[in-house]
Amino acid sequence: MTGRRAGGFSSRSPVVLGIIAAIAVAAGACGSRDEENRTRINVLDSTFTQSWQTMQDTGVVYRIEVISPAGADTIRDVIPPPPVIIGDTLVLGLVQVSEDSSTPERQIFRERLGQHRIETRPLPPDVWPLFEDVLISPNGRYLAYVGEDTTPENPGTYAVVRDLQSGAVLVKGPGGGGCDCDEDFNHARWFPPDSFEIAVAHTNRKAGWQRVSGRVRTRRIHVDTLSDEPDWH
């Protein structure tokens, strides 16, 4: 991996690995909202490898082909959630990165189609390490996830939305969430262009799920409680 580029992304050489059909189908659905979008994603292959999840011995990484008016680009080491297609020029998503013998980690990738260059940046440091729904917004501008604060002043987990380019926190829900678990019971989802819902498990104190919803542009959020776990994966 080379040095950091402007905007916090760094250039990296793709490593041979692969993807599953569900990722391509979902990513294609994101792009199909715009009738003029001519970009599509094809699944090439997938492989088992060491997982970024510390509670899993083995994970799956995927290799996809992005076909656009600018040509065909291959992106390797892709992991869920599905990549987001922005017009016919940009694809954003998550990849798994391993350096030397270190534990794999997730990073955000960005590829400007036709340039055959992938840029990556680390996830924000407060992403809860087991959280799977680290979601880029449909317009490619924001990142929604469940964060974790382990300091004595504000323990627990909480909903977060950040500006993807600058990293600035735009929305932060109340803290205090958490679960006595070794798997992910939290969820997040986007509605175009910038409306979101994030459900943070509060099951460690039998309080269900705290749902933080809103629209990033207005910076207004609504907080309520769900008694049942949502099915947003």
N, C-alpha and C positions, 0 to 999 in steps of 0.2 A: 504494500500500500504506500502511496506517495504522500506528499505533504498536503496540508489543509488548503482548500480553495475558498474563494469568496463565498459568503453565506453559510459557512460552517460545513460544507460538503467537501469531501476529498476524493480524488480519482483513484480507482482500483481496477486491477486486471481481473476479468471474470475467471472463476475457477470452475472446472467441469463438474456439474451436478444437474438436478432436474425439477418437474411440477406435476400436479394431478388435474384431472379434467374440471373439477369443481372450481378451481381458481380461474381457469380460463373462461368458463361460462359466466361466473360472477363478474369478472373484469369486463367481459364483453358487454354485459348488461349495463354496466356503468357507462360505457362509451356509447351505447345505443340510444341513450336519452336524447342525444343530439342527432337528428336525422342526417346532418351533413358530415357526421363523423365517419370517416372511412377507415379508421384504424381498428384492427382486431387482434386478439391474442390466441395463439395456438399452443397446445400442450405438446411438448417434445418428449420428455421422459421424467422420471423421478428416481430417487435413490435413498436408501436408509443410511443414516450417519449419526454421529453423536448429537444429542439434542441440546439446544440452548436452555431448555427447562431442566433445572437441577434435580427435579423429582422424576425425570424420565431418563432411562438409559439410552434409548434410541429415538430418533426423530426422522422426519422425511424432509428433504429439500427438493426443489423442483426447478426444471429448466423450461423456459417459455420462449416462444418466438413472437415478437410484436411486428405485425405487418402493417405498414402505413404508406401513404403516398411518397414518403421519403425513402422507402425501401424496407428491408427486413433487418431486425435487430434481435439478437439472442441475449437473454438475461438469465443468469445462472444463480443457484443457491437461493431461489425465491421461497419464502415461507408465507403461510396465511397471516393475516387476512388478505383478500384478493387485491392485486394492484389496481390503481386508479388511473384511467386514461383521461388526459386533459386535451380536448380537441384532437388534432392529428399531429401534435408536436411533442408531447411530454407524457411519460409514464412514471408513476410514483408507487412505491410499495415497500415491503420489508425483505431483507435478505439476511441469511445467517452467515456470519463471518468468523473464521478461525485463523489465528495467527500462531505459528509454531505449534506448541503442544498445549496452548491455553484453552480454557473452556470456551466453547462457541458463544457468541453473543449476537443479538439482533441489532441491525442497523437499518436506517431509512435509506432507500436508494432513489435516485432520480436519473432518468435518462432522457436526453433530448434526442428525439428520433431522427435518424439519419446521420448523427454525428459519431455513432459507434463508441460512445464513451459513457461509462457508468460512474456517477458520483455518489458517495455515501457519507452519512454522518451518524454519530451515535444517538441512541434514544436519550431523552431527558433523564437525568440521574435519579429522579424520584418515581419513575415508572415502577409499579409493584412488580417484583421479579417473576411472578407466576401469571401475570395478566396477559391474556391472549388477544383481546379485542383492541389492540393499539391501532386506531383508525385514522387514516387521512381523510379529510373531508372531500366530497365530490368535486369541489372547485380547486382542490389541491393546495389550499391556503392554510389549513389548520390541522391540528393533531389532537384527538380526544383519547383519554385513557384514564385509568385509575392509578393515582399516585399513592405513595406511602411516606409517612413521616414518623420516624422512630425516636425522635427527640422527646425528652420528658415534658417539654412545654406543650406539645401538640401531637400525642401519639395517635396512631391509627391510619386509616386509608381515606381517600377523598377523591372526588371527581375533578378532572383538570382538562382545560382546553388551552392549547398554546398556539401562537403564531408559528407556522412551520419554518419560515425563513429566519426570523429574528430569535425565536425561542422564547419570546415574552409570554408570560402567563396572562391570558385574556379572561378566563373564567376559572374560579376555584370554589368548589363546594365545601360545606362544613366538614371538619375532620371528625374522627372518632369511629370510623367504620373498622371492620375487620371480621374475620371468621376463624374459628378453631378448626383449620382445615389444611390439607396439603394439595388442594386443587383449586381451580379458578371458579368462583361462584359470582364474579362480577361481570357486567355486560355493558356494551356501548353500541350506539348506532347513530348514523347520520341520515338526514333528509335534505335533499338539494334545496338551496345551495349551501346553507350554513346553519341549519337547525340540527340540534343534537339531543340525545338522551343518554345518560350514563347512570347505571344502577350499581350502587356500591353496597356490598353485603355488610349488614350489621348483625349477623347471626350470632356473633360471640356474646351479645347481650340480649338475644332473642327479640330483636327489633326489626326483623325482616330486611328489606332492601330500601335504601334511601335513593330516590330517583331525582337526579338533577337534570332539568331540561331547559332549553332556551334557544336563542338565536344569537350567534356570535356578534353580528353587526350591531345589535342593540345593546349588548352586554347585560341583558336582563335574564335572570334565571328564575325558575320555579322549583321549589323543593317539596316533595311529598314522599309518602312511604308506600311501598308495595309489600303485601303480605306473602305473595308467592314469587318465586324466582322467575324472571322473564326468560324467554327463549329467543335470544337475539343473536346467538352465534351464527 
